[in-house]
Amino acid sequence: MARTFAVTTLLMLLTGCGLAETGTAGVAGAESAAQQAAQAKQTEDRVTQQIDAAYQQAAEQRRAAEPDAR
C-alpha cells in the first residue's frame, strides 16, 4: 500500500516533465512481470504436488501388488 502511494506520488510529480507515461509503463510492466512470476510459481508448485501424488500412488500400487506376486 505504501509502495503504491509512493509510486503514485512520484508519477504525479513527474507529470510536469513528461516522464509520467514512461514511469507508468515501467510500473505496469514490473507489476505484470511480478504477477507472471507468481503464477509461474503457483503452476510449478501444483505440478510438483501432482508428481508427488503420482509417485505415492505408484508406490502404493507396488506395495499392494507384492503379496499377489508370492
PDB file of N, CA, C and O in Angstrom, chain B, residues numbered from 101:
ATOM      1  N   MET B 101       0.826  -1.177   0.000  1.00  0.00           N
ATOM      2  CA  MET B 101       0.000   0.000   0.000  1.00  0.00           C
ATOM      3  C   MET B 101       0.873   1.245   0.000  1.00  0.00           C
ATOM      4  O   MET B 101       0.637   2.174  -0.772  1.00  0.00           O
ATOM      5  N   ALA B 102       1.875   1.264   0.859  1.00  0.00           N
ATOM      6  CA  ALA B 102       2.765   2.421   0.912  1.00  0.00           C
ATOM      7  C   ALA B 102       3.550   2.549  -0.388  1.00  0.00           C
ATOM      8  O   ALA B 102       3.815   3.656  -0.857  1.00  0.00           O
ATOM      9  N   ARG B 103       3.919   1.408  -0.965  1.00  0.00           N
ATOM     10  CA  ARG B 103       4.656   1.435  -2.232  1.00  0.00           C
ATOM     11  C   ARG B 103       3.794   2.048  -3.325  1.00  0.00           C
ATOM     12  O   ARG B 103       4.272   2.857  -4.120  1.00  0.00           O
ATOM     13  N   THR B 104       2.531   1.663  -3.365  1.00  0.00           N
ATOM     14  CA  THR B 104       1.623   2.198  -4.370  1.00  0.00           C
ATOM     15  C   THR B 104       1.461   3.701  -4.197  1.00  0.00           C
ATOM     16  O   THR B 104       1.448   4.445  -5.177  1.00  0.00           O
ATOM     17  N   PHE B 105       1.337   4.147  -2.955  1.00  0.00           N
ATOM     18  CA  PHE B 105       1.211   5.579  -2.686  1.00  0.00           C
ATOM     19  C   PHE B 105       2.471   6.316  -3.133  1.00  0.00           C
ATOM     20  O   PHE B 105       2.383   7.384  -3.739  1.00  0.00           O
ATOM     21  N   ALA B 106       3.636   5.754  -2.838  1.00  0.00           N
ATOM     22  CA  ALA B 106       4.889   6.398  -3.215  1.00  0.00           C
ATOM     23  C   ALA B 106       5.024   6.483  -4.733  1.00  0.00           C
ATOM     24  O   ALA B 106       5.458   7.504  -5.268  1.00  0.00           O
ATOM     25  N   VAL B 107       4.652   5.411  -5.420  1.00  0.00           N
ATOM     26  CA  VAL B 107       4.728   5.401  -6.885  1.00  0.00           C
ATOM     27  C   VAL B 107       3.762   6.432  -7.458  1.00  0.00           C
ATOM     28  O   VAL B 107       4.111   7.179  -8.372  1.00  0.00           O
ATOM     29  N   THR B 108       2.553   6.468  -6.920  1.00  0.00           N
ATOM     30  CA  THR B 108       1.555   7.423  -7.403  1.00  0.00           C
ATOM     31  C   THR B 108       2.041   8.854  -7.192  1.00  0.00           C
ATOM     32  O   THR B 108       1.906   9.699  -8.077  1.00  0.00           O
ATOM     33  N   THR B 109       2.600   9.118  -6.031  1.00  0.00           N
ATOM     34  CA  THR B 109       3.116  10.452  -5.739  1.00  0.00           C
ATOM     35  C   THR B 109       4.239  10.813  -6.707  1.00  0.00           C
ATOM     36  O   THR B 109       4.275  11.925  -7.235  1.00  0.00           O
ATOM     37  N   LEU B 110       5.136   9.892  -6.933  1.00  0.00           N
ATOM     38  CA  LEU B 110       6.245  10.134  -7.849  1.00  0.00           C
ATOM     39  C   LEU B 110       5.734  10.409  -9.257  1.00  0.00           C
ATOM     40  O   LEU B 110       6.222  11.313  -9.936  1.00  0.00           O
ATOM     41  N   LEU B 111       4.758   9.630  -9.692  1.00  0.00           N
ATOM     42  CA  LEU B 111       4.210   9.835 -11.029  1.00  0.00           C
ATOM     43  C   LEU B 111       3.529  11.193 -11.148  1.00  0.00           C
ATOM     44  O   LEU B 111       3.613  11.839 -12.192  1.00  0.00           O
ATOM     45  N   MET B 112       2.869  11.622 -10.105  1.00  0.00           N
ATOM     46  CA  MET B 112       2.226  12.937 -10.133  1.00  0.00           C
ATOM     47  C   MET B 112       3.279  14.041 -10.254  1.00  0.00           C
ATOM     48  O   MET B 112       3.061  15.037 -10.944  1.00  0.00           O
ATOM     49  N   LEU B 113       4.412  13.864  -9.588  1.00  0.00           N
ATOM     50  CA  LEU B 113       5.480  14.851  -9.661  1.00  0.00           C
ATOM     51  C   LEU B 113       6.133  14.874 -11.044  1.00  0.00           C
ATOM     52  O   LEU B 113       6.554  15.928 -11.520  1.00  0.00           O
ATOM     53  N   LEU B 114       6.212  13.712 -11.679  1.00  0.00           N
ATOM     54  CA  LEU B 114       6.869  13.620 -12.980  1.00  0.00           C
ATOM     55  C   LEU B 114       5.969  14.043 -14.144  1.00  0.00           C
ATOM     56  O   LEU B 114       6.448  14.223 -15.264  1.00  0.00           O
ATOM     57  N   THR B 115       4.697  14.200 -13.891  1.00  0.00           N
ATOM     58  CA  THR B 115       3.760  14.554 -14.951  1.00  0.00           C
ATOM     59  C   THR B 115       4.179  15.833 -15.661  1.00  0.00           C
ATOM     60  O   THR B 115       4.066  15.929 -16.883  1.00  0.00           O
ATOM     61  N   GLY B 116       4.655  16.801 -14.919  1.00  0.00           N
ATOM     62  CA  GLY B 116       5.038  18.092 -15.491  1.00  0.00           C
ATOM     63  C   GLY B 116       6.191  17.994 -16.470  1.00  0.00           C
ATOM     64  O   GLY B 116       6.265  18.810 -17.388  1.00  0.00           O
ATOM     65  N   CYS B 117       7.083  17.049 -16.321  1.00  0.00           N
ATOM     66  CA  CYS B 117       8.250  16.970 -17.205  1.00  0.00           C
ATOM     67  C   CYS B 117       8.114  15.883 -18.270  1.00  0.00           C
ATOM     68  O   CYS B 117       9.082  15.593 -18.972  1.00  0.00           O
ATOM     69  N   GLY B 118       6.952  15.286 -18.401  1.00  0.00           N
ATOM     70  CA  GLY B 118       6.724  14.319 -19.474  1.00  0.00           C
ATOM     71  C   GLY B 118       7.207  12.923 -19.196  1.00  0.00           C
ATOM     72  O   GLY B 118       7.169  12.078 -20.090  1.00  0.00           O
ATOM     73  N   LEU B 119       7.659  12.649 -18.000  1.00  0.00           N
ATOM     74  CA  LEU B 119       8.156  11.310 -17.684  1.00  0.00           C
ATOM     75  C   LEU B 119       7.087  10.408 -17.093  1.00  0.00           C
ATOM     76  O   LEU B 119       7.348   9.233 -16.835  1.00  0.00           O
ATOM     77  N   ALA B 120       5.914  10.924 -16.880  1.00  0.00           N
ATOM     78  CA  ALA B 120       4.858  10.130 -16.234  1.00  0.00           C
ATOM     79  C   ALA B 120       4.478   8.920 -17.070  1.00  0.00           C
ATOM     80  O   ALA B 120       4.300   7.828 -16.532  1.00  0.00           O
ATOM     81  N   GLU B 121       4.353   9.099 -18.370  1.00  0.00           N
ATOM     82  CA  GLU B 121       3.961   7.976 -19.209  1.00  0.00           C
ATOM     83  C   GLU B 121       4.999   6.862 -19.143  1.00  0.00           C
ATOM     84  O   GLU B 121       4.652   5.684 -19.059  1.00  0.00           O
ATOM     85  N   THR B 122       6.258   7.238 -19.180  1.00  0.00           N
ATOM     86  CA  THR B 122       7.332   6.258 -19.098  1.00  0.00           C
ATOM     87  C   THR B 122       7.299   5.550 -17.758  1.00  0.00           C
ATOM     88  O   THR B 122       7.435   4.328 -17.688  1.00  0.00           O
ATOM     89  N   GLY B 123       7.117   6.324 -16.687  1.00  0.00           N
ATOM     90  CA  GLY B 123       7.061   5.744 -15.344  1.00  0.00           C
ATOM     91  C   GLY B 123       5.880   4.820 -15.181  1.00  0.00           C
ATOM     92  O   GLY B 123       6.004   3.747 -14.591  1.00  0.00           O
ATOM     93  N   THR B 124       4.738   5.223 -15.694  1.00  0.00           N
ATOM     94  CA  THR B 124       3.533   4.400 -15.590  1.00  0.00           C
ATOM     95  C   THR B 124       3.719   3.098 -16.342  1.00  0.00           C
ATOM     96  O   THR B 124       3.356   2.031 -15.846  1.00  0.00           O
ATOM     97  N   ALA B 125       4.282   3.180 -17.534  1.00  0.00           N
ATOM     98  CA  ALA B 125       4.515   1.971 -18.324  1.00  0.00           C
ATOM     99  C   ALA B 125       5.497   1.048 -17.606  1.00  0.00           C
ATOM    100  O   ALA B 125       5.327  -0.171 -17.607  1.00  0.00           O
ATOM    101  N   GLY B 126       6.515   1.631 -17.001  1.00  0.00           N
ATOM    102  CA  GLY B 126       7.502   0.830 -16.273  1.00  0.00           C
ATOM    103  C   GLY B 126       6.899   0.136 -15.070  1.00  0.00           C
ATOM    104  O   GLY B 126       7.175  -1.036 -14.816  1.00  0.00           O
ATOM    105  N   VAL B 127       6.072   0.862 -14.330  1.00  0.00           N
ATOM    106  CA  VAL B 127       5.419   0.278 -13.157  1.00  0.00           C
ATOM    107  C   VAL B 127       4.460  -0.822 -13.581  1.00  0.00           C
ATOM    108  O   VAL B 127       4.429  -1.893 -12.975  1.00  0.00           O
ATOM    109  N   ALA B 128       3.677  -0.559 -14.625  1.00  0.00           N
ATOM    110  CA  ALA B 128       2.727  -1.566 -15.114  1.00  0.00           C
ATOM    111  C   ALA B 128       3.471  -2.811 -15.581  1.00  0.00           C
ATOM    112  O   ALA B 128       3.041  -3.935 -15.322  1.00  0.00           O
ATOM    113  N   GLY B 129       4.586  -2.604 -16.271  1.00  0.00           N
ATOM    114  CA  GLY B 129       5.375  -3.740 -16.742  1.00  0.00           C
ATOM    115  C   GLY B 129       5.958  -4.546 -15.598  1.00  0.00           C
ATOM    116  O   GLY B 129       5.973  -5.776 -15.641  1.00  0.00           O
ATOM    117  N   ALA B 130       6.437  -3.854 -14.576  1.00  0.00           N
ATOM    118  CA  ALA B 130       7.009  -4.541 -13.414  1.00  0.00           C
ATOM    119  C   ALA B 130       5.940  -5.325 -12.659  1.00  0.00           C
ATOM    120  O   ALA B 130       6.174  -6.455 -12.230  1.00  0.00           O
ATOM    121  N   GLU B 131       4.770  -4.718 -12.500  1.00  0.00           N
ATOM    122  CA  GLU B 131       3.684  -5.417 -11.808  1.00  0.00           C
ATOM    123  C   GLU B 131       3.231  -6.625 -12.612  1.00  0.00           C
ATOM    124  O   GLU B 131       2.926  -7.671 -12.041  1.00  0.00           O
ATOM    125  N   SER B 132       3.183  -6.489 -13.940  1.00  0.00           N
ATOM    126  CA  SER B 132       2.798  -7.607 -14.794  1.00  0.00           C
ATOM    127  C   SER B 132       3.819  -8.736 -14.683  1.00  0.00           C
ATOM    128  O   SER B 132       3.449  -9.907 -14.594  1.00  0.00           O
ATOM    129  N   ALA B 133       5.081  -8.388 -14.689  1.00  0.00           N
ATOM    130  CA  ALA B 133       6.128  -9.401 -14.561  1.00  0.00           C
ATOM    131  C   ALA B 133       6.047 -10.092 -13.204  1.00  0.00           C
ATOM    132  O   ALA B 133       6.246 -11.304 -13.108  1.00  0.00           O
ATOM    133  N   ALA B 134       5.757  -9.325 -12.158  1.00  0.00           N
ATOM    134  CA  ALA B 134       5.624  -9.915 -10.825  1.00  0.00           C
ATOM    135  C   ALA B 134       4.433 -10.866 -10.775  1.00  0.00           C
ATOM    136  O   ALA B 134       4.517 -11.929 -10.160  1.00  0.00           O
ATOM    137  N   GLN B 135       3.333 -10.497 -11.413  1.00  0.00           N
ATOM    138  CA  GLN B 135       2.161 -11.365 -11.451  1.00  0.00           C
ATOM    139  C   GLN B 135       2.470 -12.648 -12.231  1.00  0.00           C
ATOM    140  O   GLN B 135       2.072 -13.739 -11.824  1.00  0.00           O
ATOM    141  N   GLN B 136       3.169 -12.508 -13.335  1.00  0.00           N
ATOM    142  CA  GLN B 136       3.526 -13.678 -14.126  1.00  0.00           C
ATOM    143  C   GLN B 136       4.440 -14.605 -13.341  1.00  0.00           C
ATOM    144  O   GLN B 136       4.300 -15.826 -13.410  1.00  0.00           O
ATOM    145  N   ALA B 137       5.375 -14.029 -12.598  1.00  0.00           N
ATOM    146  CA  ALA B 137       6.281 -14.842 -11.785  1.00  0.00           C
ATOM    147  C   ALA B 137       5.505 -15.578 -10.692  1.00  0.00           C
ATOM    148  O   ALA B 137       5.777 -16.746 -10.416  1.00  0.00           O
ATOM    149  N   ALA B 138       4.552 -14.905 -10.080  1.00  0.00           N
ATOM    150  CA  ALA B 138       3.735 -15.535  -9.044  1.00  0.00           C
ATOM    151  C   ALA B 138       2.905 -16.668  -9.635  1.00  0.00           C
ATOM    152  O   ALA B 138       2.779 -17.728  -9.023  1.00  0.00           O
ATOM    153  N   GLN B 139       2.344 -16.452 -10.811  1.00  0.00           N
ATOM    154  CA  GLN B 139       1.556 -17.501 -11.466  1.00  0.00           C
ATOM    155  C   GLN B 139       2.432 -18.687 -11.849  1.00  0.00           C
ATOM    156  O   GLN B 139       2.018 -19.839 -11.726  1.00  0.00           O
ATOM    157  N   ALA B 140       3.639 -18.399 -12.314  1.00  0.00           N
ATOM    158  CA  ALA B 140       4.561 -19.477 -12.676  1.00  0.00           C
ATOM    159  C   ALA B 140       4.931 -20.302 -11.451  1.00  0.00           C
ATOM    160  O   ALA B 140       5.027 -21.527 -11.528  1.00  0.00           O
ATOM    161  N   LYS B 141       5.138 -19.634 -10.323  1.00  0.00           N
ATOM    162  CA  LYS B 141       5.467 -20.331  -9.076  1.00  0.00           C
ATOM    163  C   LYS B 141       4.294 -21.209  -8.639  1.00  0.00           C
ATOM    164  O   LYS B 141       4.497 -22.340  -8.196  1.00  0.00           O
ATOM    165  N   GLN B 142       3.076 -20.698  -8.761  1.00  0.00           N
ATOM    166  CA  GLN B 142       1.894 -21.483  -8.411  1.00  0.00           C
ATOM    167  C   GLN B 142       1.781 -22.708  -9.308  1.00  0.00           C
ATOM    168  O   GLN B 142       1.466 -23.801  -8.839  1.00  0.00           O
ATOM    169  N   THR B 143       2.037 -22.523 -10.595  1.00  0.00           N
ATOM    170  CA  THR B 143       1.985 -23.642 -11.539  1.00  0.00           C
ATOM    171  C   THR B 143       3.050 -24.671 -11.195  1.00  0.00           C
ATOM    172  O   THR B 143       2.782 -25.873 -11.212  1.00  0.00           O
ATOM    173  N   GLU B 144       4.247 -24.213 -10.886  1.00  0.00           N
ATOM    174  CA  GLU B 144       5.328 -25.117 -10.518  1.00  0.00           C
ATOM    175  C   GLU B 144       4.962 -25.913  -9.262  1.00  0.00           C
ATOM    176  O   GLU B 144       5.174 -27.124  -9.208  1.00  0.00           O
ATOM    177  N   ASP B 145       4.417 -25.234  -8.264  1.00  0.00           N
ATOM    178  CA  ASP B 145       4.017 -25.911  -7.030  1.00  0.00           C
ATOM    179  C   ASP B 145       2.936 -26.958  -7.299  1.00  0.00           C
ATOM    180  O   ASP B 145       2.985 -28.063  -6.759  1.00  0.00           O
ATOM    181  N   ARG B 146       1.962 -26.603  -8.137  1.00  0.00           N
ATOM    182  CA  ARG B 146       0.870 -27.519  -8.465  1.00  0.00           C
ATOM    183  C   ARG B 146       1.408 -28.756  -9.202  1.00  0.00           C
ATOM    184  O   ARG B 146       0.999 -29.877  -8.903  1.00  0.00           O
ATOM    185  N   VAL B 147       2.307 -28.559 -10.149  1.00  0.00           N
ATOM    186  CA  VAL B 147       2.882 -29.684 -10.895  1.00  0.00           C
ATOM    187  C   VAL B 147       3.708 -30.564  -9.965  1.00  0.00           C
ATOM    188  O   VAL B 147       3.652 -31.790 -10.061  1.00  0.00           O
ATOM    189  N   THR B 148       4.463 -29.956  -9.076  1.00  0.00           N
ATOM    190  CA  THR B 148       5.263 -30.719  -8.113  1.00  0.00           C
ATOM    191  C   THR B 148       4.362 -31.579  -7.232  1.00  0.00           C
ATOM    192  O   THR B 148       4.673 -32.740  -6.967  1.00  0.00           O
ATOM    193  N   GLN B 149       3.250 -31.010  -6.781  1.00  0.00           N
ATOM    194  CA  GLN B 149       2.308 -31.773  -5.962  1.00  0.00           C
ATOM    195  C   GLN B 149       1.712 -32.932  -6.750  1.00  0.00           C
ATOM    196  O   GLN B 149       1.537 -34.026  -6.212  1.00  0.00           O
ATOM    197  N   GLN B 150       1.404 -32.702  -8.006  1.00  0.00           N
ATOM    198  CA  GLN B 150       0.831 -33.757  -8.846  1.00  0.00           C
ATOM    199  C   GLN B 150       1.838 -34.880  -9.067  1.00  0.00           C
ATOM    200  O   GLN B 150       1.477 -36.057  -9.043  1.00  0.00           O
ATOM    201  N   ILE B 151       3.093 -34.520  -9.281  1.00  0.00           N
ATOM    202  CA  ILE B 151       4.136 -35.529  -9.471  1.00  0.00           C
ATOM    203  C   ILE B 151       4.325 -36.330  -8.191  1.00  0.00           C
ATOM    204  O   ILE B 151       4.434 -37.555  -8.229  1.00  0.00           O
ATOM    205  N   ASP B 152       4.364 -35.633  -7.052  1.00  0.00           N
ATOM    206  CA  ASP B 152       4.497 -36.335  -5.772  1.00  0.00           C
ATOM    207  C   ASP B 152       3.338 -37.297  -5.545  1.00  0.00           C
ATOM    208  O   ASP B 152       3.535 -38.421  -5.083  1.00  0.00           O
ATOM    209  N   ALA B 153       2.133 -36.852  -5.871  1.00  0.00           N
ATOM    210  CA  ALA B 153       0.948 -37.704  -5.711  1.00  0.00           C
ATOM    211  C   ALA B 153       1.042 -38.924  -6.621  1.00  0.00           C
ATOM    212  O   ALA B 153       0.675 -40.028  -6.218  1.00  0.00           O
ATOM    213  N   ALA B 154       1.528 -38.735  -7.837  1.00  0.00           N
ATOM    214  CA  ALA B 154       1.664 -39.854  -8.771  1.00  0.00           C
ATOM    215  C   ALA B 154       2.698 -40.860  -8.267  1.00  0.00           C
ATOM    216  O   ALA B 154       2.483 -42.068  -8.368  1.00  0.00           O
ATOM    217  N   TYR B 155       3.826 -40.372  -7.721  1.00  0.00           N
ATOM    218  CA  TYR B 155       4.835 -41.271  -7.163  1.00  0.00           C
ATOM    219  C   TYR B 155       4.263 -42.042  -5.976  1.00  0.00           C
ATOM    220  O   TYR B 155       4.505 -43.241  -5.838  1.00  0.00           O
ATOM    221  N   GLN B 156       3.513 -41.362  -5.129  1.00  0.00           N
ATOM    222  CA  GLN B 156       2.925 -42.014  -3.967  1.00  0.00           C
ATOM    223  C   GLN B 156       1.913 -43.076  -4.396  1.00  0.00           C
ATOM    224  O   GLN B 156       1.878 -44.167  -3.827  1.00  0.00           O
ATOM    225  N   GLN B 157       1.104 -42.765  -5.384  1.00  0.00           N
ATOM    226  CA  GLN B 157       0.123 -43.722  -5.875  1.00  0.00           C
ATOM    227  C   GLN B 157       0.821 -44.947  -6.477  1.00  0.00           C
ATOM    228  O   GLN B 157       0.393 -46.079  -6.254  1.00  0.00           O
ATOM    229  N   ALA B 158       1.883 -44.719  -7.230  1.00  0.00           N
ATOM    230  CA  ALA B 158       2.625 -45.835  -7.834  1.00  0.00           C
ATOM    231  C   ALA B 158       3.244 -46.712  -6.748  1.00  0.00           C
ATOM    232  O   ALA B 158       3.237 -47.938  -6.866  1.00  0.00           O
ATOM    233  N   ALA B 159       3.781 -46.096  -5.688  1.00  0.00           N
ATOM    234  CA  ALA B 159       4.375 -46.866  -4.593  1.00  0.00           C
ATOM    235  C   ALA B 159       3.311 -47.700  -3.885  1.00  0.00           C
ATOM    236  O   ALA B 159       3.551 -48.854  -3.531  1.00  0.00           O
ATOM    237  N   GLU B 160       2.135 -47.109  -3.681  1.00  0.00           N
ATOM    238  CA  GLU B 160       1.049 -47.846  -3.044  1.00  0.00           C
ATOM    239  C   GLU B 160       0.606 -49.026  -3.914  1.00  0.00           C
ATOM    240  O   GLU B 160       0.305 -50.103  -3.400  1.00  0.00           O
ATOM    241  N   GLN B 161       0.569 -48.821  -5.211  1.00  0.00           N
ATOM    242  CA  GLN B 161       0.180 -49.902  -6.126  1.00  0.00           C
ATOM    243  C   GLN B 161       1.217 -51.024  -6.102  1.00  0.00           C
ATOM    244  O   GLN B 161       0.866 -52.203  -6.145  1.00  0.00           O
ATOM    245  N   ARG B 162       2.496 -50.651  -6.034  1.00  0.00           N
ATOM    246  CA  ARG B 162       3.549 -51.678  -5.957  1.00  0.00           C
ATOM    247  C   ARG B 162       3.421 -52.473  -4.662  1.00  0.00           C
ATOM    248  O   ARG B 162       3.532 -53.699  -4.668  1.00  0.00           O
ATOM    249  N   ARG B 163       3.188 -51.771  -3.549  1.00  0.00           N
ATOM    250  CA  ARG B 163       3.031 -52.466  -2.263  1.00  0.00           C
ATOM    251  C   ARG B 163       1.816 -53.386  -2.285  1.00  0.00           C
ATOM    252  O   ARG B 163       1.855 -54.495  -1.751  1.00  0.00           O
ATOM    253  N   ALA B 164       0.749 -52.924  -2.901  1.00  0.00           N
ATOM    254  CA  ALA B 164      -0.465 -53.742  -2.961  1.00  0.00           C
ATOM    255  C   ALA B 164      -0.256 -54.959  -3.862  1.00  0.00           C
ATOM    256  O   ALA B 164      -0.871 -56.001  -3.636  1.00  0.00           O
ATOM    257  N   ALA B 165       0.583 -54.849  -4.857  1.00  0.00           N
ATOM    258  CA  ALA B 165       0.808 -55.952  -5.791  1.00  0.00           C
ATOM    259  C   ALA B 165       1.811 -56.971  -5.264  1.00  0.00           C
ATOM    260  O   ALA B 165       1.825 -58.103  -5.747  1.00  0.00           O
ATOM    261  N   GLU B 166       2.644 -56.619  -4.300  1.00  0.00           N
ATOM    262  CA  GLU B 166       3.662 -57.528  -3.795  1.00  0.00           C
ATOM    263  C   GLU B 166       3.102 -58.821  -3.222  1.00  0.00           C
ATOM    264  O   GLU B 166       3.607 -59.888  -3.569  1.00  0.00           O
ATOM    265  N   PRO B 167       2.102 -58.787  -2.377  1.00  0.00           N
ATOM    266  CA  PRO B 167       1.581 -60.059  -1.842  1.00  0.00           C
ATOM    267  C   PRO B 167       1.007 -60.953  -2.933  1.00  0.00           C
ATOM    268  O   PRO B 167       1.045 -62.178  -2.809  1.00  0.00           O
ATOM    269  N   ASP B 168       0.485 -60.372  -3.981  1.00  0.00           N
ATOM    270  CA  ASP B 168      -0.089 -61.164  -5.087  1.00  0.00           C
ATOM    271  C   ASP B 168       0.996 -61.898  -5.857  1.00  0.00           C
ATOM    272  O   ASP B 168       0.724 -62.949  -6.437  1.00  0.00           O
ATOM    273  N   ALA B 169       2.203 -61.382  -5.881  1.00  0.00           N
ATOM    274  CA  ALA B 169       3.276 -61.986  -6.653  1.00  0.00           C
ATOM    275  C   ALA B 169       3.820 -63.237  -5.994  1.00  0.00           C
ATOM    276  O   ALA B 169       4.449 -64.059  -6.660  1.00  0.00           O
ATOM    277  N   ARG B 170       3.596 -63.398  -4.714  1.00  0.00           N
ATOM    278  CA  ARG B 170       4.161 -64.560  -3.995  1.00  0.00           C
ATOM    279  C   ARG B 170       3.371 -65.752  -4.195  1.00  0.00           C
ATOM    280  O   ARG B 170       3.705 -66.811  -3.664  1.00  0.00           O
TER     281      ARG B 170
END
